[in-house]
Structure formats: C-alpha cells, structure tokens
Amino acid sequence: MSYDDVEIEDMEWNNELQAYTYPCPCGDLFQITKEDLKLGEEIARCPSCSLYITVVYNVEDFLDKKSNKPIEPSKQQPITVA
C-alpha cells in the first residue's frame, strides 16, 4: 500500500536528480522522472527505504506535444506507362 497520494504540483523538480522529488519520512526523497511520468508510471520510490507514494497527475501533461500543422498529402508524380 502506498504511503501517501501526492499531487505532482506538491512535488519539486530537482535538476541534479532530473526527477520530481518529495520528502520521505526517512529523511531521503521520493523520486520519479519525467520519462516515468510519460510512460504512465505513478509510483515514486524512496531509494533509502521501502516506502513509496502514488503521484497524482494528468499523463497528457507529460506527453510530447504534436505539431498542429495539417498533414499534407505527398505529391505524386505522374508515371508514363508504355
């Protein structure tokens, strides 16, 4: 069972770890990376103990944004058949 449910907004981005972090009762930090979030992972683990938290977030906020350009059909060249 998860130690707690924590909103992503309540976590801090740690540039050194390249992960979102949240204080663990053991004194270390729960950690989860952006790559984990993109994959739909919702568990942030503490590297120093067995505790983990459930991160509450919208996975769509972490997906790569697709460009809004309309897809143009490829221009086909006429082929002469002999």
Rosetta blueprint (number, residue, H / E / L):
1 M L
2 S L
3 Y L
4 D L
5 D E
6 V E
7 E E
8 I H
9 E H
10 D H
11 M L
12 E E
13 W E
14 N E
15 N L
16 E L
17 L L
18 Q L
19 A E
20 Y E
21 T E
22 Y E
23 P E
24 C L
25 P L
26 C L
27 G L
28 D L
29 L E
30 F E
31 Q E
32 I E
33 T L
34 K H
35 E H
36 D H
37 L H
38 K H
39 L L
40 G L
41 E L
42 E L
43 I E
44 A E
45 R E
46 C L
47 P L
48 S L
49 C L
50 S L
51 L L
52 Y E
53 I E
54 T E
55 V E
56 V E
57 Y L
58 N L
59 V H
60 E H
61 D H
62 F H
63 L L
64 D L
65 K L
66 K L
67 S L
68 N L
69 K L
70 P L
71 I L
72 E L
73 P L
74 S L
75 K L
76 Q L
77 Q L
78 P L
79 I L
80 T L
81 V L
82 A L
